[in-house]
């Protein structure tokens, strides 16, 4: 499954690990999570074509990566570390998913949010991942 492969790719990367030490979450972050952290989820999935034999198996998933930290510049550094891994990536993920390519679509800062120990900064990045559904 693409999400599992992406999780492992981020978790095992030294650059990402420097910032979040494995604090990468699917869909939502636990309320008491230590920062900084990454949350990612699927925004949309699109089949990329059909033949007379049926679905081609080529799909695109738009994945949203949210970087959370107490300091604004840390959210930028976390987002940049994700970009470094995925921008123009192609290859086979650890779970066996074959990725044809990744395209960074957008990045955006959000207003700070109140947290349990002060304010939290958030930066969002959307990446289209083109892959073969297996």
Buried (B, 14 or more C-beta within 10 A) or exposed (E): EBBBBBBBBBBEBEBBBEBBEEBBBEEEBEEEEEBBBBBBBBEEEEEBEEEEEEEEBBBBBBBBBBBBBBEEEBBBBBBBBBBEBBEEBEEEBEBEBBBBBBBBEEBEBEEBEEEEEEEBBBBBBBBBBBBBBE
